[in-house]
Amino acid sequence: MKRRWTALALALGLTVSLTACGSGTTGAANTPAGGNSESPAGNSNTPAAESDLAYVKEKGALVVGITEFEPMDYQNTDGEWIGFDADMAKAFAESLGVEVQFQIIDWDNKVMELDGKTIDVVWNGMTLTDEVTSAMECTNAYCNNAQVVVLPADLAEQYPDVASMSDLNFAVESGSAGQTQAEANGFTYTEVVDQATAVLEVSSGTADAAIIDSLMAGAMVGPGTSYADLTYTIQLNSEEYGVGFRKGSDLAQELNQFFVDSYADGTMTQLAETYGVQAALIPQG
């Protein structure tokens, strides 16, 4: 389904200047909402000592750090990792001539996992925050997103705005954008391992509400889903997704070009339509 792409040939030890994370404005370096307008790579004082691209090709595998996150990364009934991010990661690994390996990570430790080379990339609907862009070499933004509140459907009308939710106990993924929004709005919250668990807490009644990504909420709660008795309501912010590599990694620029090429030939849009995220897709080029 996908054609192979020509990899950038970079010598070991070469210092490279990489494209910044950002807003998804076509034809320009992108900037995350609330983030810096300058490239994190351009501001980095610690560029990669060697080519990550060469490292991944030499070992023959791209190790992708993920959490359970439908529709981006999740397992089908056969135990295979699928989803928009998972399928894009498979296609990118194929373009590099290596296999893909998926590794579940503790989201709080994602930077440590990268720097320790337990994984090579964080590709899991990751919000481009200032913290993320300062710690990782990020790609351009590829999807729009927001943090939304998940509640029991029969109670949703009682909580039309942030002020009405002040007495609720929220479940949030530890270290996530959802936790950031809980703190910003002064909510009482409990940290859990991932967003799927946050939704489960609401369903089981151990939390009043959860804050999760809108893309996940659209796929996971409401009529026709496993959580038909839940719904999502107010949007707390707007944000963008990017992919993160080790600081100074030349793989970020390689993936930026892959995004441009796969968007141009329709592969990216086709995969987005498969998982129902096409409306959130940011044009690449």
C-alpha positions as CSV (number, residue, x, y, z in Angstrom):
1,M,0.0,0.0,0.0
2,K,2.9,2.3,0.7
3,R,5.9,3.1,-1.4
4,R,9.4,3.3,0.1
5,W,10.9,6.7,0.6
6,T,14.5,7.7,0.0
7,A,16.2,8.2,3.4
8,L,18.5,11.1,4.0
9,A,22.2,10.0,4.0
10,L,23.8,11.6,7.0
11,A,27.3,10.9,8.3
12,L,27.8,10.0,12.0
13,G,28.7,13.0,14.1
14,L,27.1,15.6,11.8
15,T,25.2,18.4,13.5
16,V,21.9,18.9,11.8
17,S,19.3,21.7,12.0
18,L,15.8,20.2,12.2
19,T,12.3,21.5,11.7
20,A,10.4,22.8,14.7
21,C,7.2,21.5,16.3
22,G,4.2,23.6,15.8
23,S,0.9,25.0,14.6
24,G,0.4,23.1,11.3
25,T,0.6,26.2,9.1
26,T,1.2,24.8,5.6
27,G,4.6,25.8,4.1
28,A,6.0,27.2,7.3
29,A,7.7,26.0,10.5
30,N,4.9,25.1,12.9
31,T,4.4,26.5,16.4
32,P,2.3,24.8,19.2
33,A,-0.3,26.9,20.8
34,G,1.3,28.8,23.6
35,G,4.7,27.6,22.5
36,N,7.8,29.3,21.2
37,S,8.0,30.5,17.6
38,E,11.6,29.4,17.2
39,S,12.7,25.8,16.4
40,P,13.5,23.7,19.5
41,A,16.2,22.1,17.4
42,G,17.7,25.5,16.5
43,N,17.8,26.4,20.2
44,S,19.2,23.1,21.4
45,N,22.7,23.3,22.9
46,T,23.0,19.5,22.9
47,P,22.6,18.2,19.4
48,A,22.7,14.4,18.8
49,A,26.2,13.1,18.9
50,E,25.5,10.7,16.1
51,S,22.8,10.0,13.5
52,D,19.7,8.4,15.0
53,L,18.7,7.5,11.4
54,A,21.9,5.5,11.1
55,Y,21.4,3.9,14.5
56,V,17.9,2.7,13.7
57,K,18.9,1.4,10.3
58,E,21.9,-0.5,11.8
59,K,19.8,-2.3,14.4
60,G,17.0,-2.9,11.9
61,A,14.1,-1.8,14.1
62,L,12.2,1.4,15.0
63,V,11.0,1.1,18.6
64,V,7.8,3.1,19.1
65,G,6.7,4.2,22.6
66,I,2.9,4.1,23.1
67,T,0.1,3.8,25.5
68,E,-3.4,2.2,24.9
69,F,-5.1,5.0,23.0
70,E,-7.9,4.4,20.5
71,P,-8.0,5.5,17.7
72,M,-4.3,6.2,17.6
73,D,-2.6,3.1,19.1
74,Y,-4.6,0.1,20.3
75,Q,-4.7,-3.7,19.9
76,N,-7.2,-5.6,17.7
77,T,-8.6,-9.0,18.6
78,D,-5.5,-10.7,17.4
79,G,-3.2,-8.6,19.6
80,E,-1.8,-6.5,16.7
81,W,-1.2,-2.8,17.3
82,I,-3.4,-0.8,15.0
83,G,-4.7,2.8,14.9
84,F,-3.8,5.9,12.9
85,D,-0.5,6.5,14.7
86,A,0.4,2.8,14.7
87,D,-0.3,2.4,11.0
88,M,1.7,5.5,10.2
89,A,4.6,4.3,12.3
90,K,4.5,1.0,10.4
91,A,4.6,2.8,7.1
92,F,7.5,5.1,8.3
93,A,9.5,2.1,9.5
94,E,8.9,0.4,6.1
95,S,10.2,3.5,4.3
96,L,13.4,3.2,6.4
97,G,13.8,-0.4,5.6
98,V,13.4,-1.6,9.2
99,E,10.8,-3.4,11.2
100,V,8.5,-1.6,13.7
101,Q,8.3,-2.6,17.4
102,F,5.7,-1.2,19.8
103,Q,6.6,-0.7,23.4
104,I,4.1,0.3,26.1
105,I,5.6,3.1,28.3
106,D,4.8,5.0,31.4
107,W,3.8,8.4,30.0
108,D,5.6,10.2,32.8
109,N,8.9,8.6,31.8
110,K,8.7,9.1,28.0
111,V,11.7,11.4,27.8
112,M,13.8,9.1,30.0
113,E,12.8,6.1,27.8
114,L,13.9,8.0,24.8
115,D,17.2,9.2,26.2
116,G,18.0,5.7,27.5
117,K,17.3,4.3,24.1
118,T,14.6,1.9,25.4
119,I,12.5,3.4,22.6
120,D,13.4,5.5,19.6
121,V,10.2,7.6,19.3
122,V,7.1,8.7,21.2
123,W,4.2,8.3,18.7
124,N,1.0,8.3,20.6
125,G,-1.2,11.3,20.1
126,M,1.3,13.5,21.9
127,T,0.3,17.1,22.6
128,L,3.0,19.6,21.6
129,T,3.5,21.4,24.9
130,D,6.4,23.6,25.8
131,E,7.6,20.9,28.1
132,V,7.6,18.3,25.2
133,T,9.2,20.6,22.7
134,S,12.0,21.5,25.0
135,A,12.8,17.9,25.9
136,M,12.4,16.2,22.5
137,E,13.1,16.7,18.8
138,C,9.6,17.0,17.5
139,T,8.0,16.8,14.1
140,N,5.6,19.3,12.7
141,A,2.0,19.0,14.0
142,Y,-0.1,16.5,12.1
143,C,-3.5,16.4,14.0
144,N,-5.6,18.9,15.8
145,N,-7.0,17.9,19.2
146,A,-8.6,19.2,22.4
147,Q,-9.1,18.1,26.0
148,V,-12.7,17.3,26.8
149,V,-14.7,16.2,29.9
150,V,-16.2,12.7,29.9
151,L,-19.3,12.2,32.1
152,P,-22.2,9.8,32.5
153,A,-24.6,10.7,29.8
154,D,-27.6,11.0,32.2
155,L,-25.7,13.6,34.3
156,A,-24.2,15.7,31.5
157,E,-26.9,18.4,31.6
158,Q,-26.1,19.1,35.2
159,Y,-22.6,20.2,34.3
160,P,-22.7,22.7,31.4
161,D,-19.5,24.6,32.2
162,V,-16.3,24.5,34.2
163,A,-17.7,26.3,37.2
164,S,-20.4,23.7,37.6
165,M,-17.8,20.9,37.8
166,S,-15.8,22.3,40.7
167,D,-17.0,19.6,43.1
168,L,-16.3,16.6,40.8
169,N,-13.5,14.2,41.2
170,F,-11.7,13.7,37.9
171,A,-9.6,10.8,36.6
172,V,-6.6,11.9,34.4
173,E,-3.7,10.2,32.8
174,S,-0.5,10.9,34.8
175,G,1.7,13.5,33.1
176,S,-0.9,14.1,30.3
177,A,-2.5,17.3,28.8
178,G,-5.6,16.2,30.7
179,Q,-3.8,16.5,34.0
180,T,-2.5,20.0,33.0
181,Q,-6.1,21.1,32.3
182,A,-7.3,19.6,35.6
183,E,-4.7,21.7,37.4
184,A,-5.4,24.8,35.3
185,N,-9.1,24.7,36.2
186,G,-8.5,23.8,39.9
187,F,-10.2,20.4,39.7
188,T,-9.7,17.7,42.2
189,Y,-8.2,14.7,40.4
190,T,-6.7,11.3,40.7
191,E,-3.8,10.2,38.4
192,V,-4.2,6.9,36.5
193,V,-1.9,5.0,34.2
194,D,-3.5,6.0,30.9
195,Q,-6.6,7.7,29.3
196,A,-8.4,4.4,28.8
197,T,-8.2,3.7,32.5
198,A,-9.5,7.2,33.2
199,V,-12.6,6.4,31.2
200,L,-13.0,3.1,33.0
201,E,-12.9,4.9,36.3
202,V,-15.9,7.0,35.3
203,S,-17.8,4.0,34.0
204,S,-17.2,2.0,37.2
205,G,-18.2,5.0,39.4
206,T,-14.8,5.4,41.1
207,A,-14.4,8.9,39.4
208,D,-17.1,11.4,38.6
209,A,-15.6,12.5,35.4
210,A,-12.4,12.2,33.2
211,I,-10.4,14.6,31.0
212,I,-9.2,12.9,27.8
213,D,-8.3,13.8,24.2
214,S,-11.3,14.6,22.0
215,L,-10.1,12.1,19.3
216,M,-10.1,9.3,21.9
217,A,-13.5,10.4,23.3
218,G,-15.0,10.4,19.8
219,A,-13.9,6.8,19.3
220,M,-14.4,5.4,22.8
221,V,-17.6,6.8,24.4
222,G,-21.2,7.3,23.4
223,P,-23.7,5.2,21.3
224,G,-22.2,2.3,19.5
225,T,-19.1,2.1,21.7
226,S,-18.2,0.0,24.8
227,Y,-19.1,3.0,26.9
228,A,-22.6,3.8,25.5
229,D,-23.7,5.3,28.9
230,L,-20.9,7.9,28.8
231,T,-20.6,11.1,26.8
232,Y,-18.1,14.0,26.4
233,T,-19.1,17.6,26.9
234,I,-17.1,20.8,27.2
235,Q,-13.8,21.4,25.4
236,L,-11.2,22.8,27.8
237,N,-8.6,23.8,25.3
238,S,-7.3,23.3,21.7
239,E,-4.0,21.6,20.9
240,E,-1.9,19.8,18.3
241,Y,-0.3,16.4,18.1
242,G,3.4,15.8,17.1
243,V,5.9,12.9,17.2
244,G,8.9,13.1,19.5
245,F,12.5,11.8,19.1
246,R,15.7,12.2,21.1
247,K,16.8,15.8,21.2
248,G,18.9,16.5,18.2
249,S,17.7,13.4,16.3
250,D,17.8,13.5,12.5
251,L,14.8,11.2,12.4
252,A,12.5,14.2,13.1
253,Q,13.3,15.8,9.8
254,E,13.1,12.4,8.1
255,L,9.6,11.9,9.4
256,N,8.6,15.5,8.5
257,Q,9.4,14.6,4.9
258,F,7.6,11.3,5.2
259,F,4.5,13.3,6.4
260,V,4.8,15.6,3.4
261,D,5.1,12.8,0.9
262,S,2.4,10.5,2.4
263,Y,0.0,13.5,2.6
264,A,0.7,14.3,-1.1
265,D,0.1,10.8,-2.3
266,G,-3.1,10.3,-0.2
267,T,-1.8,7.6,2.1
268,M,-2.0,9.8,5.2
269,T,-5.6,10.9,4.4
270,Q,-6.6,7.3,3.6
271,L,-5.3,6.0,7.0
272,A,-7.0,8.9,8.8
273,E,-10.3,8.0,7.2
274,T,-9.9,4.4,8.3
275,Y,-9.8,5.5,11.9
276,G,-12.2,8.4,11.6
277,V,-9.7,11.2,12.3
278,Q,-9.7,12.8,8.9
279,A,-11.4,16.0,10.2
280,A,-8.5,16.6,12.6
281,L,-5.7,16.0,10.1
282,I,-3.4,19.0,9.5
283,P,-2.3,19.4,5.8
284,Q,1.4,18.7,5.3
285,G,3.7,20.4,2.9
